[in-house]
């Protein structure tokens, strides 16, 4: 049986936990959307090994695909999400994805793609009103799929707070909900 409490997962185990066919996860890996933290495939017969963060990334990616977002944009979203995790970690010591989203009193994290084709993050807690961060242009992050440096641009605006009235949501995904549904970090 596949458990969300383990520390690493094979492709078969990840597909079972996510309730998705393996070929969908392979596609996301081959497109560079999700990059295995623990071990990538290195030729015929080798296998990928995924971390809890990777499972969260798969969950977010699959949800965005359901909403019609292209793989190149999803890759950019996940890239910026990792940068956002580091930026928030400077203000909330010990903040780590996905574990920090599943503990009692955890903040709620949402990914928002605005009508302006910019990426935002909303972070709220039971004690404070939601704060919106970002405004990173997806157009500047998404390059040709064969460009290995397409995600190496500096992340400007990742920690920048945005006024709530400025944001018109086109797509919103509850990252905390996905982490909880998968039982990650529990």
C-alpha positions in Angstrom: 0.0 0.0 0.0 1.2 3.5 -0.8 1.6 5.8 2.1 1.9 9.6 2.1 4.0 9.3 5.3 7.0 7.9 3.6 10.0 10.0 2.5 10.4 8.9 -1.1 8.2 7.4 -3.8 8.7 5.5 -7.0 6.8 6.5 -10.1 4.3 3.6 -9.5 3.8 4.7 -5.9 3.4 8.4 -6.8 0.8 7.5 -9.5 -1.1 5.3 -7.0 -1.2 8.1 -4.4 -2.2 10.7 -6.9 -4.7 8.4 -8.6 -3.3 9.1 -12.0 -1.8 6.9 -14.7 2.0 6.8 -14.8 2.2 8.1 -18.3 0.8 11.5 -17.1 3.5 11.8 -14.5 6.2 10.7 -17.0 4.9 13.4 -19.4 5.3 16.1 -16.7 8.8 14.9 -15.9 9.9 14.7 -19.6 8.6 18.2 -20.2 10.6 19.5 -17.2 7.5 20.5 -15.3 8.4 18.3 -12.3 12.0 17.5 -11.7 12.6 14.6 -9.3 14.4 15.7 -6.2 15.8 12.3 -5.3 16.6 10.5 -8.6 15.8 11.2 -12.2 15.7 8.5 -14.9 19.1 8.0 -16.4 18.4 5.7 -19.4 16.6 2.5 -20.0 15.8 0.5 -16.8 16.5 3.3 -14.4 13.7 4.8 -12.2 12.7 8.1 -10.9 12.4 8.7 -7.1 10.2 11.6 -5.8 10.1 13.6 -2.6 7.0 14.9 -0.9 7.6 18.3 -2.5 7.5 16.5 -5.9 4.2 14.9 -5.1 2.8 18.3 -4.2 4.2 19.7 -7.5 2.5 16.8 -9.4 -0.8 17.6 -7.6 -0.6 21.3 -8.5 0.5 20.5 -12.1 -2.4 18.0 -12.6 -4.9 20.5 -11.2 -3.6 23.3 -13.5 -3.7 20.9 -16.5 -7.4 20.2 -15.7 -7.9 23.9 -15.9 -6.4 24.0 -19.4 -3.0 25.6 -18.5 -0.2 24.5 -20.8 2.8 22.4 -19.5 5.2 25.3 -20.2 3.3 27.6 -18.0 2.9 25.0 -15.3 6.6 24.5 -15.3 7.1 28.2 -14.7 4.5 28.2 -11.9 6.3 25.4 -10.1 9.7 27.1 -10.6 8.4 30.3 -9.0 6.7 28.3 -6.3 10.1 27.0 -5.2 11.4 30.5 -5.1 8.4 31.7 -3.2 9.0 28.9 -0.6 12.5 30.3 0.0 11.3 33.9 0.2 8.6 33.0 2.7 11.1 30.9 4.6 13.1 34.1 5.4 10.0 35.5 7.2 8.6 32.3 8.6 11.7 30.2 9.7 11.2 26.5 9.1 8.6 27.0 6.3 8.9 24.1 4.0 6.6 22.7 1.3 4.5 20.6 1.7 4.9 19.9 5.5 4.3 23.5 6.6 0.9 23.4 4.9 -0.5 20.4 6.7 0.3 21.0 10.4 -2.3 22.4 12.8 -2.7 26.2 12.3 -0.8 26.0 9.0 -1.2 28.9 6.6 -3.3 28.5 3.4 -1.4 28.9 0.2 -3.0 29.5 -3.2 -1.5 29.9 -6.6 -3.2 32.5 -8.7 -2.8 33.2 -12.4 -4.3 36.6 -13.0 -6.0 37.9 -16.1 -2.9 40.0 -16.6 -0.9 36.8 -17.2 1.0 37.3 -14.0 1.6 34.8 -11.2 0.6 35.6 -7.7 0.5 33.7 -4.4 -2.0 34.2 -1.6 -1.0 33.2 1.9 -3.4 33.4 4.8 -3.7 32.1 8.3 -6.5 31.9 10.8 -4.9 34.9 12.6 -4.4 37.2 9.7 -6.1 38.3 6.5 -4.7 36.8 3.2 -1.7 38.6 1.8 -1.1 38.4 -1.9 2.5 38.3 -3.2 4.0 38.2 -6.7 3.1 39.7 -9.9 5.7 37.7 -11.8 5.2 37.8 -15.5 4.6 34.3 -16.9 5.5 35.6 -20.3 9.0 36.4 -19.1 9.5 33.0 -17.6 8.1 30.8 -20.3 10.5 30.2 -23.2 11.0 27.6 -25.8 10.6 24.0 -24.5 14.1 23.1 -25.8 15.8 26.0 -24.0 17.5 24.5 -20.9 17.9 28.0 -19.4 14.2 29.0 -19.7 13.8 28.9 -15.9 17.1 30.6 -14.9 15.9 34.1 -15.1 16.0 36.1 -11.9 12.8 35.9 -9.9 11.9 39.6 -9.5 8.8 40.3 -7.5 8.5 37.0 -5.8 8.4 38.5 -2.3 6.6 41.7 -3.3 3.3 42.3 -1.6 0.4 43.2 -3.9 -2.7 45.2 -3.0 -5.8 42.9 -3.0 -7.8 45.2 -5.3 -5.1 45.0 -8.0 -5.7 41.3 -8.7 -8.3 39.8 -11.0 -8.0 36.0 -10.7 -8.2 33.9 -13.9 -7.1 30.6 -12.3 -6.8 29.8 -8.6 -5.4 26.6 -7.1 -5.4 25.8 -3.4 -1.9 24.3 -2.8 -2.6 23.7 0.9 -5.8 21.8 0.0 -3.8 19.5 -2.4 -1.1 18.9 0.3 -3.8 18.0 2.8 -5.7 15.8 0.4 -2.6 13.8 -0.4 -1.7 13.6 3.4 1.8 15.0 2.8 3.7 16.0 5.8 1.1 14.6 8.2 
